[in-house]
Amino acid sequence: MLRKNLPKGAKKYINKIYKTIKYPHTDCFDLITERNISKYGFSIYTYKWDGFTNYHIDLFGEYDPALSNIVWKNINPKTTFIDVGAHTGWFSMLASKKAAEVISFEPNPEMFLILSLNASRVQNIKPIPMAASDRDGEFVRINIGRHNNTGNTTIVQENIDRTKTKEAIAITTTIDSAIKRYSKRPDDVFIKIDVEGYEAKVLRGARITLQNAENSKILVEIVPWKIENAGDNPWDLINELANDASSAVLFMDGKEHKVHPERLLEEIQKVYNNTKNKKDFKADIYVQKIHG
């Protein structure tokens, strides 16, 4: 059924990518499954063996309900949605239902294949097979999570269990460069970043875009030890997010907390300090900044 419903030219394109990636499968379409998301009115292709994404969709009817809700509520027809670490495109497809345009970064060639297939179903997603960073044109080695952990792709090289990853080469670019090339100057910007430790570098590469926007919204995953492995300070990143923010929402331990931006760092460090295994700590931060 998947083969029959492909957009014109998509099968040829996918098989071309498939040959360059050299999958350990006889047929690239063995990689893909289709899920119908009735809540938001779209269908999405996912990686068949990605247990995490598919489990969420099977259990909740959507991926990560809390984060999906914050994205859905804060997008409007003027929004440029920038999806950094797009994976197979869940947040890109969700945003495409309401946003003016979606720019999606995914350096993992396997997941970019599926992201591109999803993007071909709509008119407003621009998939970019590059790693967003604070520099343009650098060749970097990326570590790709295997099997059911394909979302664990990272540029960070320190403390990587290479028995559970494989490698690929990616080229870096910045959000500012992508906006200059693919978009008009957006007044309303929503940037979602989930890049396994590279979050601070991605934000540094978006300074012009954020300065020019009248209304900017940022959703960032915070895993302190991964950010430190990338050479950045996670607490400085949190302070940067809180600076000039008009509102903030903190997602920790499956709960959503509205927090005054000035207390964002304090609230996160309180939970972090009480976490026995610091590598288990994870938070997602949403902030909104109004400049107009």
C-alpha positions in Angstrom: 0.0 0.0 0.0 2.8 2.4 0.8 4.4 2.0 -2.6 1.1 2.7 -4.3 0.4 5.9 -2.4 3.8 7.5 -2.9 3.9 11.0 -4.5 5.2 11.2 -8.0 9.0 10.7 -8.2 9.3 9.8 -4.5 10.0 6.1 -5.0 12.9 6.8 -7.3 14.3 9.4 -4.9 14.0 7.1 -1.9 15.7 4.2 -3.6 18.5 6.5 -4.6 19.1 7.5 -1.0 18.7 3.9 0.0 21.6 2.8 -2.2 24.0 5.4 -0.7 23.1 4.5 2.9 23.6 0.8 2.3 20.9 -0.5 4.7 21.3 -4.0 5.9 17.9 -4.8 4.5 16.8 -6.1 1.1 14.2 -3.5 0.6 14.2 0.1 1.9 10.4 0.0 2.3 10.9 -2.6 5.1 12.1 0.5 7.1 8.8 2.4 7.0 5.4 2.1 8.5 2.5 4.6 8.3 0.5 5.9 11.2 -2.8 7.8 11.1 -3.0 10.7 13.6 -6.7 11.4 13.9 -6.4 14.0 16.6 -4.5 16.4 14.3 -5.7 15.1 11.0 -2.6 13.8 9.3 -0.8 10.6 8.5 2.9 10.2 9.1 5.6 7.7 8.0 7.8 6.5 10.8 10.8 4.2 11.2 9.3 0.7 11.7 11.7 -0.3 14.5 11.7 3.0 16.4 10.0 1.6 19.5 10.0 4.9 21.3 8.0 7.0 18.7 5.7 4.2 17.7 5.0 3.3 21.3 3.9 6.9 22.1 1.7 7.0 19.0 0.1 3.6 19.9 -0.4 4.5 23.5 -1.5 8.2 23.2 -2.5 8.6 19.6 0.4 11.1 19.2 4.0 11.5 20.1 4.9 13.2 23.4 1.5 14.7 24.2 2.7 17.5 26.5 5.3 18.9 24.0 2.9 18.3 21.0 0.3 20.4 22.8 2.7 23.3 23.6 3.8 23.3 19.9 0.2 23.1 18.6 -1.1 25.9 20.9 1.7 28.4 20.0 1.7 28.2 16.2 -0.3 30.4 14.0 -0.6 31.0 10.2 2.3 33.6 10.4 4.7 31.3 12.2 8.0 30.0 10.8 8.6 26.7 12.6 12.2 25.5 12.8 12.6 21.9 13.7 16.2 21.1 14.7 16.7 17.4 15.2 13.5 16.6 13.2 14.1 12.9 13.1 11.3 11.4 10.9 9.2 14.6 11.1 6.6 14.4 13.9 6.9 18.0 15.0 7.4 19.2 11.4 4.2 17.5 10.2 2.3 18.7 13.3 3.5 22.3 12.7 2.8 22.1 9.0 -1.0 22.0 9.7 -0.9 25.6 11.0 2.4 27.3 10.3 3.2 29.4 7.3 6.4 27.4 6.7 8.5 24.7 8.3 12.3 24.3 8.1 13.5 20.9 9.3 17.1 19.9 10.0 18.0 16.2 10.2 21.6 15.0 9.6 20.9 11.3 10.1 20.6 10.0 6.5 18.3 7.2 7.4 15.8 9.4 9.2 16.2 12.2 6.6 14.9 9.7 4.1 11.6 9.3 6.0 11.5 13.0 6.9 11.7 13.8 3.1 9.0 11.3 2.4 6.7 13.0 5.0 7.6 16.5 3.6 6.6 15.4 0.1 3.0 15.0 1.4 2.6 18.7 2.2 3.6 22.0 0.6 5.3 23.9 3.4 8.1 21.8 4.8 11.7 22.3 3.7 13.9 19.4 4.9 17.6 20.1 5.2 20.0 17.1 5.5 22.5 19.1 7.6 23.5 19.5 11.2 22.4 22.8 12.7 25.3 24.4 14.7 26.9 27.8 15.3 29.2 27.5 12.2 28.6 27.0 8.5 30.3 24.4 6.3 32.1 22.2 8.7 32.3 18.5 8.1 31.5 16.7 11.4 31.2 13.1 12.4 27.8 12.1 13.8 27.0 9.1 16.0 23.7 7.5 15.1 21.8 5.5 17.7 21.0 2.0 16.5 17.8 0.0 16.1 15.0 1.3 18.4 17.0 4.4 19.5 17.4 6.3 16.2 16.5 9.6 17.9 19.8 9.5 19.8 21.9 11.0 16.9 24.6 13.4 18.2 27.6 15.3 17.0 29.1 15.1 20.5 32.0 12.6 20.5 32.8 12.3 24.2 31.5 9.4 26.4 29.8 7.7 23.4 29.1 4.0 23.7 30.2 3.0 20.1 28.9 -0.5 20.5 25.4 1.1 20.3 26.0 3.6 17.6 27.2 3.8 14.0 28.8 6.8 12.3 28.1 9.1 9.4 29.5 12.4 8.1 27.4 15.6 8.1 27.9 19.2 7.1 27.0 22.0 9.5 25.0 25.1 8.9 23.2 27.7 11.1 19.6 28.6 11.5 20.5 32.1 10.4 22.0 30.9 7.1 19.0 28.6 6.5 16.5 31.5 7.1 18.5 33.7 4.8 18.4 31.1 2.0 15.0 29.5 2.4 12.7 32.1 4.0 11.8 35.7 4.2 12.6 37.5 7.4 10.0 35.9 9.8 8.3 38.0 12.4 6.9 35.0 14.3 9.5 32.2 14.9 9.2 28.9 16.8 12.4 27.0 17.2 12.3 23.4 18.6 15.7 22.0 19.4 16.5 18.4 20.4 20.1 17.6 19.4 21.5 15.5 22.2 23.8 18.1 23.7 24.3 20.6 20.9 21.5 22.9 21.9 23.6 25.8 23.0 25.5 25.8 19.7 22.3 25.7 17.7 20.9 28.7 19.6 24.2 30.7 18.9 23.6 30.1 15.3 20.1 31.6 15.5 20.9 34.9 17.1 20.1 37.1 14.1 16.8 35.2 13.4 15.7 35.6 17.1 16.8 39.3 17.2 14.8 40.1 14.1 11.6 38.4 15.1 8.9 40.3 16.9 7.7 37.1 18.6 10.0 34.2 19.3 9.2 30.9 20.9 11.8 28.3 21.8 11.4 24.7 23.0 14.7 23.0 24.1 15.6 19.7 25.6 18.0 20.0 28.5 20.2 17.1 29.4 23.1 18.7 31.4 25.7 16.0 31.0 25.3 15.9 27.2 25.5 19.7 27.0 28.7 19.6 29.1 30.1 16.9 26.8 29.6 19.4 23.9 31.7 21.9 25.7 28.9 24.2 26.9 27.5 25.1 30.3 23.9 23.9 30.7 23.1 26.5 33.4 24.3 29.3 31.2 22.0 28.0 28.4 19.1 28.0 30.8 19.9 31.6 31.9 20.1 32.6 28.2 16.7 31.1 27.6 15.2 32.9 30.6 16.7 36.2 29.7 14.0 38.6 28.4 11.4 35.8 28.3 7.8 36.9 29.0 6.7 33.4 30.0 8.2 30.0 30.6 7.0 26.4 30.9 9.0 23.6 32.4 8.5 19.9 31.6 10.0 17.5 34.1 9.1 14.0 35.3 6.1 13.9 33.0 4.6 17.1 34.5 4.1 20.6 33.1 5.0 23.5 35.3 4.4 27.2 34.5 7.4 29.0 36.0 8.4 32.7 36.2 11.4 33.0 33.9 13.5 34.5 36.7 13.0 31.3 38.7 13.6 28.9 35.8 17.2 28.0 36.7 16.4 27.7 40.4 13.5 25.2 39.8 15.6 23.1 37.5 18.6 22.9 39.7 16.4 22.0 42.7 15.2 18.9 40.9 18.6 18.2 39.4 20.4 18.3 42.8 18.0 15.8 44.2 18.4 13.4 41.3 20.6 10.5 42.3 21.9 9.6 38.9 22.6 12.9 37.1 22.6 11.1 33.8 18.9 10.3 34.3 18.0 14.0 34.5 16.1 15.5 31.6 14.0 18.6 31.2 12.3 20.4 28.4 12.0 24.2 28.5 9.6 26.4 26.5 10.0 30.1 26.6 8.4 33.0 24.7 10.0 36.3 24.0 8.1 39.3 22.6 10.3 42.1 21.1 7.7 44.0 19.1 
